């Protein structure tokens, strides 16, 4: 694996001579993997709806001491809705744009996630994956950026970039997706619509839920499953491109093929998680091309391993693996990718 990371670094540092060309990688994939299948797409919807119903039945009918388990299961099922909206945002759920927009807005509504806002910012991430100046998903910060932070922001940075990584996506959701200044003028009408859609939805649903079930009902039926969803949202996001060996590159040294293929991590999770989250963890082919629907990711990954296996980075979701990220991947280092806060003298 060390050799693989070295090849990634070499390719990324010499973009003009890089052996990894994104167009070549995409052309190596069979066209069938890009085809949309309506039945498979709606099967994912049926799985998520069914799993979420099962989760809420568990919350309602199972003993109270099992609530942590039913909350976590339900949050994982709700993550499946995000993945459905994720496909819709990449126009790989349905053939018609209006259907993708409709499905995306409805799938994101229980999560209070403004669809177009996420879609536009997420597209930027795919265009600039692992590019130091541009990637907006989970890039490392420099020591200078950290030093410029105030006390509160330093505390938050130290928390979400270490052992509280699992709440990081909440800040990303709140700070980036509800501010029209983050979007180009031509996109602000769509962004405003998506913001209004979820704000109005929350303004209707939350008071009704509290009136019916009280504050505890709000916590029990929405907040805790939502936090379970954000555990996976944070975990998937950080793991997809953040391990101690993978380097983010400045624009002058960045190469798309190297970043998308060798800078994206395939992480294996418990199979029930992968099933409920529609294989979002099979992330390398998704970064090679966002046009591959989620139900074709496993086949595409197998094909990429066959043709480009020496460049594929794979890990398994374990406590030691997450510890390695949480204890080391704090601040950017131009030579060794990351340094911890302690190594940097903070």
TASUL-V134936 format. One record per helix or strand of 3 or more residues. SS is the DSSP state (A for helix, B for strand). FROM is the first residue (numbers start at 1). TO is the last residue. If there is no record, write none. Layout:
SS&FROM&TO  SS&FROM&TO
//
This chain:
A&2&13  A&15&17  A&22&27  A&31&34  A&38&61  A&64&89  A&97&109  A&115&127  A&143&147  A&151&160  A&165&176  A&180&182  A&185&241  A&251&253  A&256&262  B&265&268  A&271&276  A&284&288  A&294&311  B&313&316  A&319&328  B&331&333  B&337&339
//
